[in-house]
Amino acid sequence: MLTRTFIHLQGIGNRSEQELWHSGFHTWDELIESRPPFISPARWEYYKDGLAESRRRLSAKPSFFSKTLPARELWRIFPHFRPVTAYLDIETSGLGTSSYITTIAVYDGSKTRVYVQGENLDDFPADIMEYDVLVTYNGKTFDVPVIEQYFDMVLPQAHIDLRYILNSLGFKGGLKKCEQMLGLDRGDLDGVDGYTAVILWNTYRETGNRKALETLIAYNIRDSANLETLMVEAFNRHLQATPFYATLKIPVPVPVISGPEPDLELLRKLLDRQTSFLRY
């Protein structure tokens, strides 16, 4: 999709891009080779230079495109940079100023890395640099700022925040609500949310119950792995507004979930307690 994209060029918006597509200019090469009658020679030369630069940037980091594309259109970079994409989700001890990161799950489409407070959390900053694109849900206002503050670092990757990409398609609300709207089933982890994750961490810290930590990790992994499915769903749905849906549609992946199993009995007790608390 990226080599069929023109809106990263200054002066081309969605309407102009649609006009190019409908006139048969479907790729960068086609626009470079022939001038559309509705574009002046001077403007065409300018676009050709921009597309030549775009070609050179294809084999580099995606920062060129993440800076020149409108934020709502970042879904377009996904297929080209998918091999260097990480699906990122964090859990914290709460939302207050004294809260801290408890676990981080990073999924890349085939394997998952989990980072745990007090164990291997300090490995995260070096490991995440192996990726050029981050996909999150609400990560622009939560996950990434929390990570950058906690580790005193800047994450330089291109960042696709699915909250905004899905919102533009009409899917609004939290991650779990969007998953439900798109038919994703969490199985044994249905009903578990960020509040439960805080309770699981506190249970582990107070009692040393490893099953509580493993259940938290299982939940964190599911959050990150589901982001790939949501990313593909968002890409395909945006693609429907282009002439390329039939040829560029991506099969919806089945997440490769690996990691500890949740303790279902522990979860049942915590969810029952949570329900009772909210009721009263």
N, C-alpha and C positions, 0 to 999 in steps of 0.2 A: 504493500500500500504506500510505503514511503516514496518510492520512485514514481508514483502516480499522483503525488501530492504537489500542489502549487501554492497553497495559501501561506507557506513560509516565506514566499517572496514578497517584498514590500510592494504594495499596490494591488495585490491580488487578494480578494476576500472570498467568502463562500459563494457568492453569486457569480463572480468572475470565474472561479474554478469550475462551477457547474457548467458555465457557458463553454469553457474549454473542453470539458468532457463530452458535452453534447455535440460539439463540433468535430469530434473524432480525435482530439488531442488527449490521449490516455496516459502517456508516459513522458518523462523528461526528454527522452531521445526524440519523440515525435514533435515536441515543441521546439527543440533545438534545430531540427532539420527543416522545418517549414513554418513560415510566419502566418498566423491567423489573420484574416483580412480585417478584423476589428481591433488589431493591435498595431500601433505605429511602428515603423522600422527602428526608431531610436529606442522605444520601449522594449521591442523584441530583443535588441542587442543587449539591453540591460538584463532582461530575463535570462538570456543565454549565458551571460557571465555568472549570474546567480546559480543557475543549474549546473554549470561546470564546477563551481565551488561546492555545491551539494554533492556532486559525484565524488569529489575528493574526500569529503567528510564521511561518506558511507562506511569507509573502512576504519574510521577513527572512533572516538568516544561519541556518545549521542548528545553531548552537551550543546553542539551547534543547533541541532533540531529542537531540543527542549527549550532553547532560548528564542528561537525564531518562530516556532509554532505557538498559536494561542493555547493557553492551559487546557481549555476544554477539548482541544484536538490532539492531545498527547497520546491518545490511544493509537494513533497512526504509526508511532515508532515501534510498537510492541512486536510485530512479527520479525522485523529485521534484527532487533536486539534481544530477542527472546532467549538465545543461548547464554546471555550474560545478565539475565534478570533474576532478581531475588524477591520473593514474596515475604514481607516482613511484618511481624506483629510482636508487641511487647505486653507484658503484664506488670502491674505496679502494686505496691503495698497499700495504695489508696490514691486519693486525688488532692490531698492537702500539700502544703509547702514542705512538710517533712517526709513525704512519701518518696519511695525509691523504686528502682527497677528490680523486679523479682526474677522474671524469666524473659528471655527473648527467643523466638522461634524464627528461623530463616529457612525457607523452602525454595528450591530452585527448579522444581519440576520433576526431580528424580530422587533427591536426597534432602534430609532435614538436619539442620544443626540446631541444637538447643543450648542456651547459655543460662546458667543458674547463679543467682546471687550466693556468694560464699563458696562457690565451686570453680566455675570456669568463665565467669562473666567478663573478666578482663581480656579474654581471647577475642571477644567480639570486634573491637575496633580494627584489628589487623585482618580478620577473616572477611569482614564485609567489603573490604577494598577489592576483593576478587570479582565483584559485580559492578556493572555500569548503569543498571537501571534498578530502582526500587519500586515495588508495587505495594501500596498500603490501602487501608480503609481509614479515612480521617487522620492519616499520618502527618499531614501538613500542620495540623493544629495540636496533635498529641504525640504520636510515636517519635517522629523525627526531632521536634524541639526537646522532648524529654531526653532522648539519647544524646543529643548534642550538648545539652547542659550537664548531664550526668558524667559523660566521658570527657567533657571540655574539648570537643572536636567538631569539625564540620563535615557533614556527609556530602561529598561532591557529586554523587550520582544524579542522573536524571530521575525525576520522581513523578510517578503516575499515582495520583490519589483517586481511588475508585469512588470515593464518596461523591466527588464532583462529576466524574465521568458518568456514573449511574444516575445521578440526580438529573443530568441533562436528558436522560432517557425516560424520566418519570419515576424512577425507583428512589424513593426518599425514605429517610429514617436511618436507624443503626444498621450495623453489619448483619445481625441476625434477621432483621426484618427484610432486608434486601435478599438474603439467602432464601427465606421462605417464599418471597414473591417470585423468585426464579426457580423454585422447586428443589432446592438443595436440602438434603436430609442429614441431620447431625447424629442420628441414631441414639446411642446411649448418652450422648452429651446434650441432647435436646433439653432446653430449659436452663442450662448453665450459662451464666453471664459474667460480666466483669466483677460484680459484687460477690458472686460465688468464688471467683478466682482469688479475691482478697481474703475471704474466709479460709480457703484452702491453704493459702500461704501462712496465715496466722496460726492455723491448726498445726501445720508442719513445724513452725518455729517454736510454738509453745509445748508441743508434745513429742516432737521428733518422729512423728508418724510418717514414714517414708511414702506410704500409700497416698497421703494427702498431697505430697509434692508430685508424685507420679501422675496423679489425677489432674493437677494443675498443668503439668507439662503436656499431657494428652490434649487438654483443652486448648492450650496455646498452639500446639502443632496443628490442630484442626483449623484454628483461625487462619494460620498462615497458608496452609495447603488449599483451603477453600478460595483464597484470593486468586489463585491461578484460574480456577473455574469461572469466577466472576469476571476476571480480566478477559477471558476468551468470549464469554457471553456478551460483555460490553462491546468488545471489538466487532463481533458479528452483527450486533444490532445497529451499531453506527454504520457498518458497511452497507447495510440495506439502503441507505440514502445515497449510495454511489452506484455507478454502473458495474461494479466489480464483485458483487456479492457472490455470484455463482462460481467464480474462479478463485476468489481469495478467502472464502469462508473457511474458518479453522474448526476442526472437530473438537467438540467439548471434551477435555481430558478427564480421566478418572484419577483423582489424587493418589499418589503413592504414600500412604500413611505408614510411617514406621516410628516406633517409640513405645513407651510404656502404656499399658492398658489402664483405663480409669477404674477406680474402686467403686463399683456400682452401689454397694451397700452404704459406703461412706457418703456418696453423692445423694442417695435417697434421704438420708438423715439430715444432711445439710439443706437440701431443697425443701424438705418438710418444715424444718426450723425457719427457713427463710420465708416460706409462705405464711406460716403462723405469725411471724413478726410483722409482715406487711399487712396482714389481715387486722391486726390489733394496733 
